[in-house]
Amino acid sequence: MPVSEGHRMRDKQKTKDQLINELAKLRQQISKSEKSETRHNQAEQALRESEQNYRQLTDSISDVFFEMDKDLRYTYWNKASEKLTGISAKDAIGKSLSELFPDTLNTRKAERVYLDVLRTQQPQTFINEYIFGGKDFFFDISAYPSKRGLSVFVKDITDRKQAEEELREKEEFNFALFQHNPIQTMVVDRGGRVLKVNMAKRKSGDRLPKIGDVMYKDYAAKHEIDMHAELMECIRSSKTKRFSELKYGDKFLTILIAPFPQGAIITSLDITKRKRAEEALHASEGRYRSLFDNMLEGFAYCKIIVDKNNKPIDFEYTKVNDAFEALTGLKKEYIIGKRATEAIPSVKKAHPVLFKIYGKVALTGKPANFDIYFEPLKIWLSISVYCPKRGYFVAIFDNITERKLAEEEIRASLKEKEVLLQEVHHRVKNNMQLISSLFSLQSRRIKDKQAFEILKSSQNRIRSMGLIHEKLYKTKDFARVDFNEYVRSLTNHLFSSYGINKEAIKLNTNIKDVFLDINTAIPCGLIINELVSNSMKYGFLDGKKGEIKIAVLPLNKNKVELIVSDNGVGLPEEVEFRNTESLGLHLVTILVDGQLHGDIKLERDGGTSFHIRFKVKK
């Protein structure tokens, strides 16, 4: 066999071996490929099963869960998401966050967090608020990065947030209650160390404890009892303790220790003012009791009894004093707790008005005072009634039988004296009338004109005094004269006596509500008699017409001014009325100075005007 052919045989063999080897490798590769494909199919099946299990799991949980791609579009939406939002998975998947939920602050907040998770590939948890169906919801949202975007778990914490808000409000309320409680309050721990003090304590002006001070040792240790031991016992036993009245220095305190698991709350109320007031009240009650028991007037505290129409029908004695017994003869043990109609059976028939008065006072609160002859006991009573509270009355009374009998005697005696005084005035008036008549008879025999005028003036003077007594015996008031009425009567007599025509000389009087005693009225009457007589005789000559004025004007409470004037010819300038020979003017000055103790002034403008000022008795 030639060499070349041998070489060809070797090369052919080599190619075949390589082919076999390559074929074997190919078969191995095919086998591997078949195995890999099998594994891939198995993996895909496992993945599908895992995905199905995952979906079933996320649909079965009660919390909201959804997935989003990197564009923040929803790729998965579990059953809980549908239930909460009312949006089906079909409507949600493929939508973006802002498409599914309108653009709000909360939506933008969630969007920022989701984008940050995608950027950092780090999970984040945050709380957000949404409104579904008109109701606010709070969610605890946890966002996790995934290969396809985001996996988001949402837990509804609305109830927890509401509970936290309620707890916060309660804590704020309790804190405000603690701080603004008007009673001084402190909180201590289980070791009695001070944790808090409220505003009332801070504003009390007392020295404040330091935080950490042991209560009733480092602070407020000087109590009359071992308050620290009481505090620790209270904390240990979990039983509240109250100390109604503790002496602390010059103060009185009411202290309450209320334990709680972490310690105790101590409230301290300063009752010093109340204690002092109680002591004063106790002393006052003692004085009242002494006064009540020793007062001379009878005292009865009663309850009014009314019918269905609120009409007083009776009253019940609830308290009486010793003087009540002495004045009425009715014993306390017999009368207290009984109705008036039981204690004194005849009282309602004898005095029905009593029940009306007592009822009115008890129901209206208006006090009353009256005297009454109490027929059942045959005595006179002076009764003062007032109402201490609605439905009750207090009657304070005194036996005034002796006073009433004395008043009756005085009235009888006064009546007798009034009759006698009236008779005296009547007789004086008659005597003066008799004297005036004698003067009148005598004047008829006198031919001398001057003597006649003297008798006539004297007659008018007597008449002016007689008029006073006439007015007094005709009135019931023997002490004072109605001066206006008196002046009218006097001037009427003078006009008649001098034959003056009232149309020619007019009289104008200004005397209102002036009443003078007899010692003032008589000299005033004589003065008016003299001055008016002078005006009539000398002021209007040759039938001249004119006017006479008489006025009594009050200047103050006890001083008046008498003015007698005319518009006649007037007194000549050279005539000085105090030094004139005229008996009438001389008599006027004597009466002003000696009896009225006043002052007199003459004005000559437009006639004659006398101004007399004097004091009067009220």
C-alpha positions in Angstrom: 0.0 0.0 0.0 1.6 3.2 -1.0 2.4 5.9 1.6 0.0 8.4 0.3 -2.9 6.1 0.7 -1.9 5.2 4.2 -1.8 8.8 5.1 -5.2 9.2 3.7 -6.5 6.3 5.7 -5.1 7.9 8.9 -6.6 11.3 8.1 -9.9 9.7 7.5 -9.8 7.8 10.8 -8.9 11.0 12.6 -11.8 12.8 11.1 -14.2 10.1 12.1 -12.9 10.1 15.6 -13.4 13.8 15.8 -16.8 13.5 14.3 -17.7 10.8 16.9 -16.3 13.0 19.6 -18.2 16.0 18.3 -21.3 13.9 17.9 -20.9 12.7 21.4 -20.5 16.3 22.6 -23.5 17.3 20.5 -25.5 14.5 22.1 -24.3 15.7 25.5 -25.3 19.2 24.6 -28.6 18.0 23.3 -29.1 16.0 26.5 -28.2 19.0 28.6 -30.4 21.2 26.5 -33.3 18.8 27.0 -32.7 18.8 30.7 -32.4 22.6 30.8 -35.6 23.0 28.9 -37.3 20.6 31.3 -35.9 22.5 34.3 -37.0 25.8 32.6 -40.5 24.4 32.1 -40.5 23.2 35.6 -39.3 26.6 36.8 -42.0 28.4 34.8 -44.6 26.1 36.3 -43.2 26.6 39.8 -43.2 30.4 39.1 -46.8 30.3 37.9 -47.8 28.3 41.0 -45.8 30.6 43.2 -47.4 33.6 41.6 -50.8 32.1 42.1 -50.1 31.3 45.7 -48.8 34.8 46.2 -51.9 36.3 44.7 -54.1 34.1 46.8 -52.1 35.1 49.9 -52.3 38.8 49.2 -56.0 38.5 48.4 -56.7 36.7 51.6 -55.0 39.2 54.0 -57.1 41.9 55.6 -54.6 44.7 55.0 -54.5 46.7 51.7 -51.8 45.6 49.3 -50.9 46.7 45.8 -48.0 46.8 43.4 -46.9 49.6 41.1 -44.5 49.7 38.2 -41.7 52.3 38.0 -44.1 54.8 36.5 -46.3 54.5 39.6 -49.0 52.7 37.7 -50.9 50.0 39.6 -50.1 46.5 38.5 -51.8 44.6 41.3 -54.8 45.5 43.5 -55.9 43.1 46.2 -59.3 42.3 47.6 -58.8 44.5 50.7 -58.0 47.4 48.4 -61.3 46.9 46.5 -63.2 46.7 49.8 -61.8 49.8 51.4 -61.8 52.1 48.3 -64.8 50.7 46.5 -62.5 50.6 43.3 -62.3 47.2 41.6 -58.9 45.7 40.5 -60.1 46.0 36.9 -60.5 49.8 37.3 -57.4 50.2 39.3 -54.7 48.3 37.3 -53.0 50.4 34.7 -54.0 53.7 36.4 -51.5 56.0 37.9 -51.6 57.2 41.5 -52.8 60.7 40.6 -55.4 59.2 38.2 -56.9 57.0 40.8 -56.8 59.6 43.5 -57.3 63.2 42.6 -54.3 65.5 43.1 -54.3 66.4 46.8 -51.6 67.1 49.4 -51.8 63.6 50.7 -51.5 62.1 47.1 -48.4 64.3 46.5 -47.0 63.2 49.8 -47.4 59.5 48.9 -46.0 60.1 45.4 -42.8 61.8 46.8 -42.2 58.8 49.1 -42.8 56.2 46.4 -40.4 58.0 44.0 -37.8 58.2 46.8 -38.1 54.4 47.4 -37.5 53.8 43.7 -34.6 56.1 43.7 -32.8 54.8 46.8 -34.1 51.2 46.6 -34.6 51.4 50.4 -38.0 50.7 52.0 -39.9 53.5 53.7 -42.8 53.7 56.1 -45.1 56.7 56.6 -48.6 57.7 57.8 -51.0 59.3 55.4 -54.7 60.3 55.5 -57.4 59.7 52.9 -61.1 60.2 52.7 -63.3 57.3 51.5 -67.1 57.5 51.6 -67.0 60.8 53.4 -65.0 59.3 56.3 -61.4 60.1 57.3 -59.0 57.2 57.4 -55.4 57.1 58.7 -53.0 54.5 57.1 -49.6 53.2 58.1 -48.0 52.7 54.6 -44.9 50.6 54.0 -43.4 50.8 50.5 -40.7 48.2 49.4 -38.7 48.3 46.2 -39.1 45.3 43.8 -37.7 44.3 40.3 -40.9 45.5 38.6 -41.4 48.6 40.8 -43.0 48.8 44.2 -44.8 46.5 46.6 -46.9 48.5 49.1 -48.6 47.3 52.3 -51.2 49.6 53.8 -52.5 49.1 57.4 -55.7 50.9 58.5 -54.8 52.6 61.8 -57.8 54.9 62.0 -59.0 53.4 65.3 -55.6 53.6 66.8 -55.2 57.3 65.7 -58.6 58.1 67.1 -57.7 56.3 70.4 -54.4 58.3 70.4 -56.3 61.5 69.8 -58.8 60.8 72.6 -55.9 59.9 74.8 -54.1 63.1 73.9 -57.3 65.1 74.6 -57.8 63.4 77.9 -54.2 64.1 78.8 -54.6 67.7 77.9 -57.8 67.9 79.8 -56.3 66.3 82.9 -53.3 68.5 82.6 -55.5 71.6 82.4 -57.6 70.3 85.3 -54.5 69.8 87.3 -52.9 73.1 86.5 -56.0 75.3 86.8 -57.6 73.5 89.7 -58.1 76.3 92.3 -57.1 73.9 95.0 -53.4 73.5 95.7 -52.4 70.1 94.1 -49.1 68.2 94.1 -48.2 64.8 92.5 -45.6 62.5 94.3 -44.1 59.2 93.3 -44.2 56.0 95.3 -41.3 57.2 97.4 -43.2 60.4 98.3 -40.9 62.6 96.1 -42.5 65.6 94.5 -43.1 65.3 90.7 -45.4 68.2 89.9 -47.1 71.2 91.5 -50.0 73.1 90.0 -50.6 76.8 89.4 -52.7 77.3 92.5 -49.8 76.1 94.6 -47.4 78.3 92.7 -49.6 81.4 93.2 -50.3 80.7 96.9 -47.4 82.8 98.1 -46.2 79.9 100.2 -42.7 78.4 99.8 -42.7 76.0 96.9 -41.3 72.4 97.2 -38.5 71.5 94.8 -39.0 68.7 92.4 -37.6 65.6 94.1 -38.3 66.9 97.7 -39.7 64.2 99.9 -43.2 65.4 100.8 -43.8 66.0 104.5 -40.0 65.5 105.2 -38.1 68.0 103.0 -41.2 70.1 102.7 -44.2 70.8 105.0 -42.9 68.7 107.8 -44.4 70.7 110.8 -47.8 69.2 110.9 -49.5 68.2 114.2 -49.3 64.5 113.1 -46.8 62.5 111.1 -48.1 63.3 107.6 -45.2 61.5 105.9 -46.1 58.2 107.5 -49.7 58.8 106.5 -48.7 59.5 102.9 -46.6 56.3 102.7 -49.3 54.2 104.3 -51.8 55.6 101.8 -49.6 54.7 98.8 -48.9 51.3 100.3 -52.5 50.4 101.0 -53.9 52.2 97.9 -56.6 53.7 100.1 -57.6 57.4 100.0 -57.1 59.4 103.2 -58.8 62.7 104.1 -57.8 65.0 106.9 -60.7 67.5 107.3 -59.0 70.0 109.7 -55.2 70.0 110.2 -53.4 72.7 112.1 -50.3 73.9 110.2 -48.6 76.8 111.9 -51.3 79.5 112.1 -53.3 77.9 109.3 -56.0 75.3 109.1 -55.9 72.9 106.1 -58.1 70.2 104.6 -55.8 67.6 103.0 -56.8 64.8 100.6 -54.3 62.0 99.6 -55.5 60.0 96.7 -53.1 57.1 95.6 -52.6 55.8 92.1 -50.2 53.1 90.7 -47.3 55.5 90.3 -47.7 57.4 93.5 -50.3 59.8 94.9 -52.1 63.1 94.3 -52.1 65.5 97.3 -54.7 68.3 97.4 -54.4 71.0 100.1 -57.2 73.5 100.8 -56.6 76.5 103.1 -59.7 76.7 105.3 -58.3 79.3 107.8 -60.8 82.0 106.8 -63.7 79.5 107.0 -62.4 78.3 110.4 -62.2 81.9 111.6 -65.7 82.5 110.2 -67.0 79.4 111.9 -65.5 80.5 115.2 -67.0 84.0 114.7 -70.3 82.4 113.8 -70.2 80.1 116.9 -69.5 83.2 119.0 -72.3 85.0 117.3 -74.7 82.1 117.8 -73.7 82.1 121.4 -74.5 85.8 121.6 -77.7 85.3 119.7 -78.7 82.4 122.0 -78.0 84.6 125.0 -80.0 87.4 123.5 -82.8 85.0 122.4 -83.1 83.5 125.9 -82.8 86.8 127.7 -84.7 89.3 125.5 -87.7 90.9 127.1 -89.8 90.6 124.0 -91.6 87.5 123.1 -90.1 85.6 120.1 -91.9 83.0 117.9 -90.4 81.4 114.8 -93.3 79.8 112.8 -94.0 78.0 109.6 -97.0 79.1 107.6 -99.5 76.4 106.5 -101.4 77.0 103.2 -104.2 75.1 101.4 -104.1 73.8 97.9 -104.8 77.3 96.6 -101.7 78.7 98.5 -104.1 80.5 100.9 -102.8 80.7 104.5 -105.0 78.6 106.8 -102.8 78.1 109.9 -99.2 78.3 111.2 -97.0 76.0 113.3 -94.8 77.1 116.2 -91.2 75.8 115.7 -89.3 77.9 118.2 -90.2 80.3 121.1 -88.2 82.0 123.8 -88.6 82.3 127.5 -90.2 85.7 127.2 -92.9 84.1 125.0 -93.8 81.9 127.9 -93.8 84.8 130.4 -95.9 87.1 128.2 -98.5 84.6 127.0 -98.5 82.0 129.8 -98.1 79.2 127.1 -95.3 76.7 127.9 -92.7 75.8 125.2 -93.1 72.0 125.6 -96.9 72.5 125.0 -96.7 74.8 122.0 -93.7 73.9 119.9 -94.6 71.6 117.0 -98.3 72.5 117.3 -100.4 74.5 115.0 -101.8 77.8 116.3 -105.4 76.4 116.1 -104.3 73.5 118.3 -102.4 75.5 120.9 -105.0 78.3 121.0 -108.3 76.9 119.6 -110.2 80.2 119.7 -107.5 82.3 117.9 -108.7 81.9 114.3 -112.3 82.8 115.1 -111.2 85.8 117.3 -108.5 87.1 114.9 -108.7 85.8 111.3 -106.7 88.9 110.2 -103.7 87.5 112.0 -103.5 84.6 109.6 -103.7 86.9 106.6 -100.9 89.2 108.0 -98.6 86.3 108.9 -99.3 84.6 105.6 -98.6 87.7 103.6 -95.3 88.3 105.4 -94.2 84.6 105.0 -95.1 84.4 101.3 -94.1 87.9 100.1 -91.2 88.8 102.4 -92.7 92.2 103.3 -92.5 92.9 107.0 -95.4 94.2 109.1 -96.0 96.1 112.4 -99.3 96.4 114.2 -100.9 96.5 117.6 -103.8 94.1 118.5 -106.0 93.3 121.4 -105.5 89.5 121.7 -108.9 88.3 122.8 -107.9 84.7 123.8 -105.4 86.0 126.3 -107.1 89.3 127.1 -104.0 91.4 126.5 -102.7 94.0 124.2 -99.8 93.0 122.0 -97.4 95.1 119.8 -96.2 92.7 117.1 -93.4 93.1 114.5 -93.3 90.4 111.8 -90.6 89.6 109.3 -89.7 86.8 106.9 -86.3 85.0 107.4 -87.1 82.7 104.5 -90.0 81.9 102.2 -92.8 80.1 104.0 -91.7 81.1 107.5 -92.1 84.2 109.7 -90.8 85.5 113.0 -93.2 87.4 115.3 -91.6 89.6 118.0 -94.1 91.0 120.4 -94.5 92.8 123.6 -97.3 92.9 126.1 -98.4 96.6 125.9 -101.6 96.2 128.0 -100.3 98.6 130.7 -99.2 101.1 128.0 -102.5 100.9 126.2 -104.4 101.5 129.5 -102.1 104.5 130.2 -102.6 105.8 126.7 -106.4 105.6 127.2 -106.1 107.6 130.5 -103.9 110.1 128.7 -106.3 110.5 125.8 -109.2 110.9 128.2 -107.2 113.5 130.2 -106.2 115.3 127.0 -109.7 115.3 125.8 -110.8 116.9 129.1 -108.0 119.5 128.9 -108.9 120.3 125.2 -112.5 121.0 126.3 -111.2 123.2 129.1 -108.8 125.0 126.9 -111.5 125.5 124.2 -113.7 126.9 126.9 -110.9 129.3 128.0 -110.3 130.6 124.5 -114.1 131.0 124.1 -114.4 133.0 127.3 -111.3 135.1 126.5 -112.8 135.8 123.1 -116.2 136.7 124.7 -114.5 138.9 127.3 -112.6 140.8 124.6 -115.8 141.0 122.5 -117.4 142.5 125.6 -114.6 145.0 126.1 -114.8 145.9 122.4 -118.6 146.5 122.7 -118.0 148.7 125.8 -115.5 150.8 123.7 -118.1 150.9 121.0 -120.8 152.2 123.4 -118.4 154.7 124.9 -117.3 156.0 121.5 -120.9 157.0 120.7 -120.9 159.5 123.6 -117.6 161.1 122.7 -117.7 164.2 120.6 -113.9 164.8 120.4 -112.7 163.3 117.1 -109.2 162.6 118.5 -110.6 160.7 121.5 -113.0 158.9 119.2 -110.0 157.7 117.0 -108.1 156.6 120.0 -111.1 154.4 121.2 -111.6 153.0 117.7 -107.9 152.0 117.4 -108.1 150.4 120.9 -111.2 148.6 119.8 -109.5 147.2 116.7 -106.5 146.1 118.7 -108.8 144.2 121.1 -110.6 142.8 118.1 -107.3 141.6 116.5 -106.5 139.7 119.8 -110.0 138.4 120.2 -109.8 136.9 116.7 -106.9 134.8 117.7 -108.8 133.2 120.5 -111.8 132.8 118.3 -109.8 130.9 115.7 -108.3 128.7 118.4 -111.5 127.6 120.1 -113.0 126.8 116.7 -110.1 124.5 115.6 -108.9 121.2 116.9 -105.3 122.4 116.9 -104.9 124.6 120.0 -101.2 125.1 119.4 -101.1 126.8 116.0 -103.2 129.4 114.1 -103.9 129.2 110.4 -102.4 132.7 109.7 -103.8 133.1 106.2 -107.4 132.6 107.5 -106.8 134.8 110.4 -105.4 137.7 108.3 -108.5 137.5 106.0 -110.8 137.8 109.0 -108.8 140.7 110.5 -108.6 142.7 107.3 -112.3 142.2 106.6 -113.0 143.7 110.0 -110.7 146.6 109.4 -112.2 147.3 106.0 -115.6 147.3 107.6 -114.5 149.3 110.7 -113.0 152.1 108.5 -115.8 151.9 105.9 -113.3 151.3 103.1 -114.6 150.5 99.7 -112.8 147.3 98.5 -113.2 148.5 94.9 -111.2 151.6 95.7 -108.5 150.0 97.9 -107.7 146.5 97.0 -106.2 143.9 99.4 -103.6 141.5 98.0 -102.4 138.7 100.4 -99.6 136.1 99.9 -99.8 133.8 102.9 -99.6 130.1 102.1 -99.4 127.2 104.6 -98.3 129.5 107.4 -99.2 128.3 110.9 -98.1 130.4 114.0 -98.3 129.6 117.7 -100.4 131.9 119.9 -97.3 133.7 121.2 -96.3 134.7 117.7 -99.7 135.1 116.2 -101.0 137.8 118.7 -98.1 140.2 118.2 -98.2 139.6 114.4 -101.9 140.3 114.4 -101.4 143.5 116.3 -98.6 144.6 113.9 -100.8 144.0 110.9 -103.7 145.8 112.6 -101.6 148.9 113.2 -99.9 149.0 109.7 -103.0 148.3 107.7 -105.0 150.8 109.8 -102.3 153.5 109.1 -102.5 152.7 105.4 -106.3 153.0 105.4 -106.3 156.2 107.4 -103.3 158.1 105.9 -102.1 156.3 102.7 -105.0 157.1 100.4 -106.3 160.7 100.8 -109.1 162.4 99.0 -110.6 159.1 97.7 -107.4 158.0 96.0 -107.5 154.4 94.8 -104.7 152.0 95.6 -103.6 148.6 97.0 -102.5 147.1 100.3 -100.3 144.0 100.3 -99.7 141.6 103.1 -97.2 138.7 102.6 -95.6 136.2 104.9 -92.6 134.5 103.1 -90.5 131.7 104.5 -86.8 132.5 104.5 -85.5 129.1 105.8 -86.8 126.3 108.0 -87.4 128.5 111.1 -87.4 132.1 109.9 -90.1 134.2 108.0 -90.5 137.7 106.6 -93.8 139.7 107.2 -94.3 142.4 104.6 -97.0 145.0 104.9 -97.0 147.6 102.1 -99.2 150.1 100.2 -98.8 152.3 97.1 -100.3 155.3 98.8 -98.7 158.7 99.6 -96.1 157.2 101.9 -94.4 158.5 105.0 -92.7 161.8 104.7 -88.9 161.7 104.6 -88.6 163.6 107.8 -90.6 161.1 109.8 -88.5 158.5 111.6 -90.9 155.6 112.5 -88.9 154.5 115.5 -89.0 158.0 117.1 -92.5 159.1 116.0 -95.2 160.2 118.5 -97.6 157.8 116.7 -98.8 155.2 119.2 -99.4 152.7 116.5 -95.9 152.8 115.0 -94.4 152.9 118.5 -96.4 149.8 119.4 -95.2 148.0 116.2 -91.5 148.5 117.1 -92.2 147.4 120.7 -93.8 144.2 119.4 -91.0 143.4 116.9 -88.3 144.0 119.4 -89.8 142.8 122.6 -92.0 139.8 121.6 -91.0 138.6 118.1 -87.3 139.4 118.8 -86.9 140.3 115.1 -85.8 143.2 113.0 -87.8 145.8 111.0 -87.0 147.8 107.9 -88.9 150.6 106.1 -88.8 151.1 102.4 -90.3 154.3 100.9 -90.1 153.6 97.2 -93.6 153.9 95.6 -95.4 154.1 98.9 -94.7 152.5 102.2 -93.4 149.0 102.8 -92.5 147.5 106.2 -90.3 144.3 106.2 -90.2 142.4 109.5 -88.1 139.3 109.9 -88.5 136.9 112.9 -88.1 133.3 114.0 -91.0 130.9 114.2 -91.4 127.6 116.0 -91.9 124.5 113.8 
